[in-house]
Amino acid sequence: MRAFVQLRELLSSNKELARRLDQLEVRLEKKLATHDDAIAAMLSAIRELMHPPAKKRRGIGFTADISDPK
């Protein structure tokens, strides 16, 4: 009789343990998803900083704007 009681307790504790592990896994997945998004945003920002847009260069020499009547 005691063996069956212990076996029942063991099975119920394993169910509880499995339920708690499932809850932990769900919480970790949520955190990892938000961390993955944050890491992806940081990597894209670093890529943008590595390749800045080319600055507009002025031409060499004198240029006159004759459309501006001063």
C-alpha positions as CSV (number, residue, x, y, z in Angstrom):
1,M,0.0,0.0,0.0
2,R,2.8,2.5,0.9
3,A,4.5,1.7,-2.4
4,F,1.4,2.7,-4.3
5,V,1.0,5.9,-2.3
6,Q,4.6,6.8,-3.0
7,L,4.2,6.0,-6.7
8,R,1.1,8.2,-6.9
9,E,3.0,11.1,-5.1
10,L,5.9,10.6,-7.5
11,L,3.7,10.8,-10.5
12,S,1.8,13.8,-9.3
13,S,5.1,15.6,-8.5
14,N,6.4,14.8,-12.0
15,K,3.2,16.3,-13.4
16,E,3.7,19.4,-11.3
17,L,7.4,19.6,-12.4
18,A,6.4,19.2,-16.0
19,R,3.8,22.0,-15.7
20,R,6.4,24.3,-14.1
21,L,8.9,23.5,-16.7
22,D,6.4,24.4,-19.4
23,Q,5.6,27.7,-17.7
24,L,9.3,28.4,-17.5
25,E,9.8,27.6,-21.1
26,V,7.0,30.0,-22.2
27,R,8.5,32.8,-20.1
28,L,11.9,32.2,-21.6
29,E,10.5,32.2,-25.1
30,K,8.9,35.6,-24.5
31,K,12.1,37.1,-23.1
32,L,14.2,35.7,-25.9
33,A,11.8,37.0,-28.5
34,T,12.1,40.6,-27.0
35,H,15.9,40.2,-26.7
36,D,16.1,38.9,-30.3
37,D,14.2,42.0,-31.5
38,A,16.5,44.3,-29.5
39,I,19.7,42.6,-30.8
40,A,18.4,42.8,-34.4
41,A,17.7,46.5,-33.9
42,M,21.2,47.1,-32.5
43,L,22.8,45.1,-35.4
44,S,20.9,47.2,-38.0
45,A,22.0,50.4,-36.3
46,I,25.6,49.2,-36.3
47,R,25.4,48.4,-40.0
48,E,24.0,51.9,-40.7
49,L,26.9,53.4,-38.8
50,M,29.4,51.3,-40.7
51,H,28.1,52.6,-44.1
52,P,27.2,56.2,-43.6
53,P,25.6,58.0,-46.6
54,A,28.1,59.7,-48.9
55,K,28.3,63.5,-48.3
56,K,27.4,65.8,-51.1
57,R,30.7,67.3,-52.4
58,R,31.0,70.8,-53.7
59,G,32.4,71.3,-57.1
60,I,35.9,72.6,-57.5
61,G,36.2,76.2,-58.7
62,F,34.0,79.3,-58.8
63,T,30.3,78.8,-59.7
64,A,28.1,81.8,-60.3
65,D,24.3,81.6,-59.7
66,I,23.0,84.1,-62.3
67,S,19.4,83.4,-61.5
68,D,19.8,85.2,-58.1
69,P,19.5,89.0,-58.8
70,K,21.3,90.7,-55.9
